[in-house]
Amino acid sequence: MDGRTFYERCESLFATQRGHGRRWKSAAAASLGIGRASLYRYFGEVIVPDDVVARLKEREAGPKPIRNDYELVSLCARALKDLQARIDEKGFLIAPYPVSVQRALDLGAAKNIIDGSQRWPTSLEQLVQIAQKPMFEWGIDMSWDVGEEFVVARLLQGGEITVECLALAIDGKEPERELDENQGFQQLLAICHDRSDGPDVYRAWRQIVISHPILDAGWPLLLADTPILAGVDRLDEIVDRFYERLPEGMAVDGQVPVCKVTGTILRPELRGYHTESRDPAAIRMARSSDFKKLKYRRGMRYLKRAFRTFWCLPGQAELELERTLSSLGWTCTLWPKFDQVDLVATSPDGKRQIAVDVKDHVSTARLAVRFKGFNGYERSHDCFLVVPDYQSELDRGFEERFTTMRASAGNSPVDIQTVSGLVAKLEGRK
């Protein structure tokens, strides 16, 4: 310490220098990443932990300079990602907020002073408000967005973070890396690689995840009724990795509101409910309070956000395409070679093979720039990038826009189709 007590240093920094006034103790607790009770305890005679003292010293030194607007956008996205994780865990938001939130707001205030502007949020309310706007309305330097992937992107939509928010929060990495780095995913792959029927186990588990984003308290019976999974060791560990406890706060009057299209949980809004699905039909039903109800019971599980975003939601279109092609006589395999592509299929006469990758969570611009190809299937299969049918309603002319933007980025051409468009093309109707 510098001669002043921990209390005096906190009061000077948060009440006076940062202008929090009477609410400086709440601000101090949030910034230092501790609870109010711990803060008050440290104000007394107890020894303050070294890590808390180090964080206070770091705050006193002032924020590190922000070199460009991209860095602050990333910090805002990271703060929102951490807030979303807190809400997903508890079902609601409570203080203290994640440390990343206070850091983003502090640096926003500093950047406003440096730039002589009020562009950056300095409160949680302002952060939520600006995050719901497309980024071209932020009034910031967007020169870092060379491929124009984020010009119309929003970090929050319907009260939840977007895939673009997630991408910015992890420094421009592919959001799907959330799955690759997930311990549950790695454990699933390890189990499957050790079994001769590993690919079938992988497919069966993935279908469970798509069809059952919510697991009732009796989920062991569901898995026991799936023959290929019944004999898999440590499956309970996989469930724990893929699913989290469903917070009671997500129930409304003891009932869990469930989207009729995706099976995911709806969140109350001022008008009706919000669904994570981008399907306009699902959105209309949610807004008109047309949904299923599940009685909340302790022990229920909810699929983690990353798996809902990258497996469950696009999985609806994957299963639809597989069912349709199978009904037409095609021989289909979902997620071959542990998801090298989403589907391979052979025509009824055996003369044609196709490989399909389905995308349902990115903008046309981001998809055009970021899609990397079909992992070598181009050499032996006709390859298609497929989006759900409702993409035509969300983004009219997306095929032409995708092709143009992909060419301008110097990427190889890709045949992009909707689910029904691909089926029509394979039948010679398009």
Buried (B, 14 or more C-beta within 10 A) or exposed (E): EEEEEBBEBBBBBBBEEBEBEEEBBBBBBBBBBBEBEBBEEBBEEEEBEEEBBEBBEBBEEEBEEBEEBBBBBBBBBBBBBBBBBBBBEEBEEEEBBBBBBBBBBBBBBBBBEEEEEEBBBBEBEBBBEBBEEEBBEBBBEBEBBEBBBBEBBBBBBBEBBBBBBBBBBBEEBBBBBBBEEBEBBEBBBEBBEEBEEBBBBBBBBBBBBBEBBBBBEEBEEBBEEBEBBEEBEEBEBBBBBBBBEBBBBBBBEEEBBBBBBBBBBBBEEEEBBBBBBBBEEBBEBBBEEEBEEBEBBEEBBBBBBBBBBBBBBBBBBBBBBBEBBEEBEBEBBBBBEBBBBBBBBBBEEEEEBBBBBBBBBBBBBBBBBBBEBBBEBEEEBBBBBBBBBBBBEBBEEBBEBBBEBBEEBEBEEBEBBBBBBBBEBBEEEE
